[in-house]
Amino acid sequence: MDVVRALRTGLWSAELRRHVESCASCREAKAVAEGLLHYAASLQGEQVPGAADAIWRRAQAERQAMILKRATRPLIFMRVLSLGCVVVFAVWLVEGLLRFDLREVLHGVALGGILPGLGVAVLGIAGGAFYLLHEGKRQRGLDVAS
Amino acid sequence: MPMHKTDAFAAEIAWTDKEQAATDSMAEREFQLLYDATAQPILAYLTGVTGRRDVAEDVLQETYCRFLVRRPDAMEIAEARRYLFRIATNLLRDRWRRGEDTPAPELADEGSSPDVNLQIDVRRAMQAMKPRERELLWLAYVEGMSHAEIAAATGLGAMSVRLLLYRARRRAAAWLRGEGTSDESKPM
């Protein structure tokens, strides 16, 4: 390492010089390091790295995308959860309606109150599901377009 | 047009970004300084190790992008430089693992002066080395990294670095003396 440091800095002590002359391993290291340093100097002279601002902008865009993805993760989770709830509720409702004895209701007084309520619930579920699905589709469309 | 939930999130993020604009502008200047101080040697390292300028330029961009996206805490330039070499080395290894690169060193600027002949010899020697050997030789002899620093940059153990570097140096020296054999010239 002393040989490499001396080659890189150009500061050779007399002692190190004597040692390198007498040590085969250090002579070998000196030859390899000299060759590589020449090669590296030639490469550094030939090549100019691209502009930093382009890399900065690319990194900023990637960072923004990553932040947006992280921020919308809970939203996506909630959307999936909502859809799940809608499906479970719809199944429960349909199953309930199938077991429903209409004659019992017809003799009772509750029919006038139950049916509008059911209608509103079904409309609410359908509307909510449509909105969730529609927004998901619209968002995907925007993502593709951008 | 009604604002959707995702738009609202995006707007919030944009607002947060505006708040940080001054900080970012300072960070951009710091990045420019770091880039000016480190890009050239890293590009030379990538070109020297891959032997391909196009690949080296791609990997250089990717290296800095990864660095910025991870945005580590404030680092000294020397520390950031080692970190950048580490990212670059990892990216090179990923490419080699995927079999994306076959080293094809460019032999340009041929002439007859001793310097040019030495460069050609070195390029040939590098071409004959394994990718890992090229990395080790470059980091040790061009960048002047210690064994511990090379170990950190390459993910090898310090003892392995010592041994592999010794072998690589022997092979490179043999090639420079014109004693390289065709068996040794197969890069892995």
Interface residues (C-beta under 8 A of the other chain):
Chain A: M1 V4 R5 R8 E28 A29 A31 V32 A33 E34 G35 L36 L37 H38 Y39 A40 S42 L43 Q44 E46 Q47 V48 P49 G50 A52 D53 A54 I55 W56 R58 A59 Q60 E62 R63 Q64 M66 I67 L68 A71 T72 L75 E135 R138 Q139
Chain B: H4 K5 T6 F9 A10 E12 I13 D17 D24 E28 F31 Q32 Y35 D36 A39 Q40 P41 I42 L43 A44 Y45 T47 G48 R53 A56 E57 L60 Q61 Y64 C65 F67 L68 V69 R71 A108 D109 D115 L118 Q119 D121 V122 R123 A125 M126 L137 W138 A140 Y141 V142 G144 S146 R169 R170 A172 A173 L176
